[in-house]
Each structure stands twice: as C-alpha cells, then as structure tokens.
Amino acid sequence: MRPGDKVLLLKSDIILIANLKKIHSVKEWAELVECKSTQWFARNYFKCFHERPKKVINRIRLLRIYELIYSDIEISGYELVWQVGLKDEKDLYDFLKYHTDMNFTELKFFIESIVKKDTQISE
C-alpha cells in the first residue's frame, strides 16, 4: 500500500460520517472516496483497520441512531430514518432488530433509562 493510500483510507471515515445519509453500501462509500474500485477499497480498508467496511457503515449508523435518540428522546422513527439514511421505518426496525435485538420503542426506553440515570448522577 502506498503512503497516499493510507491517507485516502483515513479520509474515508470522515467522508462516511459526513455522508451517512447517502451511503447505503460499500460501493457507494468507495465511489464517494473516489477509489479505483470497490474491491480495492474493501481489501485495503480491511488491511489498514482490520475491520470490514460494511461493519463500519453499520457501526457508525448505529452510533448515530443512539446519539439522535439520546439527544431527543421524543424523536420519531420517521425522523430517525431520514437522519441516518435508511429507506423506511421497516428498514429501521430490521436494522435495529438485527444489530441490537430491540425494536425502536424498546431502544428508546432503554436509552431513556440511561439518560435518567445519567441525570440523577449529575445532580
């Protein structure tokens, strides 16, 4: 891997975070990073960070969902879908069920309980 390739891969994380709404696949991510090919991007990303790009997309999307719910416990599923770049509320349900084993309502209650404990500790 050339030195410039490592810089390109480091930039890719920033590009992912900034364009999470637009990125639904490794192919779309690689295109935004302006990589030679999706295969080159995936292979070299894994070599550099020891994590598959698809897992990174899912992890960043999940962290963004946590962050949005934490900052606004009243956020609707529709608003959340729009903010994180999922297709619809069914897609959100499937995504959360697969990655957290909770649905949207359960996740909101879970995060709300953490927020309540957090505020009690700080008082």
N, C-alpha and C positions, 0 to 999 in steps of 0.2 A: 504494500500500500504506500503510495506517495504521500509526502507530508501535507500537501494540499487536500488530499482526500480526507484526512482526519479532521481538518478544519471544516470541510463540507459536511461531514457527518455530525460534528458538534453543532453546526448551524441548523442542522435538520431538526433537532429537538425544539429549538426556538421557533422554527417555521411551523412545526406541529402544534405547539401551544397557541401561536398566533392565528392559526388557520384551522383549528379543531372543527369548526362548523362545516368546513369544506372537505375535510379529509375523511373518507369512509373506507379507504383501503390502502395497502402498502403502495400500490401502483400510483394512486393519486398523490400520496406523500412524496414518492420518488420523483414524480413529474414536477411538483412544486419546488423541490430541492434542485431540480434541473440535473438529475443524474443520467448517466449514459443509458442505463436500463434498470428495470425493477429488480431483476435478478442480481445485478451488480450491487445495487443499493442494499438489498436484503442480506446478501452474503457478507458484505463489508461492514454493515451495521452490526451484525452478529459478531464478527471477528473483533470489532472495536469495543463493543459494550457488553458482549456475552448475553444478549437479550434479543429475542426475535422482534422485529419491528411491529408486527401485528399485536404482540403482547404489550408493547409500549403504547400503541394507539389506545388499546383498551384500558390500560392502567391510567393514562392521562385523562381519558374520557371519564373514568370512574372517579378519579380525584376531583375533576371539575364538577361532577354531579354532587359529590359530598360538599364541596365548597359552596356551591349555589344553594343547596338545602340549608347548610349551616348558616349562611348569611341571610337567608329569607325562608324561614320555616313554612311560610304560607305559599310558597311558590307552587304553581300548578304544574301538572305533568306536561301540559301543552307547552308552557313557557320553558320548562326544562329541556324538552325535546328540541325546541328551536335553539336554545343556548348551546347545546352540546353536539348538534349536527346529526341527530338521529332522524329516521324517516317519520315516525309517528309514535303514538303512545303505546301501541302494541310492541313496537321495536324497543321502546324503553323498558316495558315490562319484561320482555325476553332477555334483554341485556342485563338488567338487574337480577333477574332470577338466576341466570347462568353464573354471573360473577359474584353475587352476594347471597344467593339463596333467599332473598327477600323481595317482595314486590315494592312498588313505590311508596305506598302507605306505610308499610312496615318499616321501611328505611327512614321515612320521615319521623316516625315515632321513636325509632332507635336514636337518630341524630338529635331529636328534641330532648330525649332523656339525658344525652351527653351535654347538651347546651345548658340544661337546668342544673346539672351537677357542676358544670364549669362556672356558672354564675354564682352558685351557692358558695363555692370555694373562694371566689374572689371577693365576696362581701365580708 
